[in-house]
Amino acid sequence: MSARLDGNIILLEGQCRVEDAEPLLGWLQADSSRVVDLTDAEHLHAAVFQILMALRPPIREGEKDAFVHDWLIPILRVAKSSDTG
């Protein structure tokens, strides 16, 4: 599995597959203050990305994968800012 919980941080690493969506959802529902760390994420399955869009957790971004950094992180930022504004 590419998702793991380390204290208050949810680490998404490598190829995040559909199997990672359920634990991600559970961890975020249990504590909405948890930070999702995308530093080492190389791919996010659509189900994982949809959870991030819906629940809008704090994100720690990374630059390991250009697509995640250049396309997905900005979408998550916009979703987060439109939620608070």
C-alpha positions as MATLAB code, in Angstrom:
seq = 'MSARLDGNIILLEGQCRVEDAEPLLGWLQADSSRVVDLTDAEHLHAAVFQILMALRPPIREGEKDAFVHDWLIPILRVAKSSDTG';
ca = [
       0.000    0.000    0.000;
       1.189    3.502   -0.818;
      -0.718    5.260    1.956;
       0.387    5.164    5.559;
      -0.348    7.070    8.703;
       2.604    8.465   10.665;
       1.314   10.373   13.675;
      -0.766   13.250   12.328;
       0.613   12.919    8.787;
      -0.802   10.760    6.012;
       1.984    9.862    3.622;
       1.050    9.094    0.024;
       4.072    7.589   -1.677;
       4.798    6.155   -5.097;
       1.861    4.866   -7.127;
      -1.269    5.566   -5.062;
      -3.846    3.052   -6.211;
      -7.567    2.656   -5.664;
      -6.826    0.457   -2.618;
      -5.363    3.525   -0.897;
      -8.636    5.472   -1.112;
     -10.479    3.669    1.690;
      -7.809    4.033    4.392;
      -7.203    7.646    3.306;
     -10.900    8.419    3.704;
     -11.025    6.746    7.115;
      -7.965    8.588    8.427;
      -9.283   11.959    7.261;
     -12.762   11.337    8.637;
     -11.284   10.318   11.986;
      -9.234   13.529   12.252;
      -9.708   16.348    9.743;
      -6.583   18.146   10.989;
      -4.301   15.456    9.550;
      -1.883   16.666    6.890;
      -1.552   14.741    3.633;
       2.071   14.578    2.489;
       2.422   14.275   -1.295;
       6.196   14.759   -1.301;
       6.895   11.268   -2.672;
       3.660   10.696   -4.600;
       4.221    9.665   -8.204;
       0.628    8.993   -9.240;
      -2.757    9.496   -7.601;
      -5.628    7.248   -8.598;
      -8.762    9.268   -9.367;
     -10.462    7.883   -6.228;
      -7.602    9.160   -4.049;
      -7.682   12.553   -5.763;
     -11.467   12.792   -5.363;
     -11.146   12.228   -1.613;
      -8.581   15.021   -1.411;
     -10.898   17.287   -3.423;
     -13.934   16.469   -1.295;
     -12.366   16.649    2.168;
      -9.752   19.340    1.415;
      -7.148   18.398    4.023;
      -3.973   20.422    4.548;
      -1.470   19.326    1.878;
       2.295   19.104    2.081;
       3.443   19.201   -1.497;
       6.442   17.757   -3.220;
       8.133   17.830   -6.564;
       8.907   14.167   -7.159;
       6.317   13.875   -9.923;
       5.861   16.785  -12.317;
       2.222   15.971  -13.076;
       1.268   15.879   -9.381;
       3.201   19.092   -8.724;
       2.197   21.045  -11.825;
      -1.434   19.958  -12.252;
      -2.927   18.303   -9.183;
      -1.485   20.449   -6.384;
      -2.764   23.701   -7.980;
      -6.258   22.188   -8.298;
      -6.186   21.193   -4.633;
      -5.003   24.695   -3.679;
      -7.841   26.342   -5.612;
     -10.382   23.955   -4.085;
      -9.048   24.736   -0.606;
      -9.022   28.519   -1.105;
     -12.541   28.573   -2.594;
     -13.753   26.599    0.414;
     -12.406   29.189    2.875;
     -13.274   32.310    0.884;
];
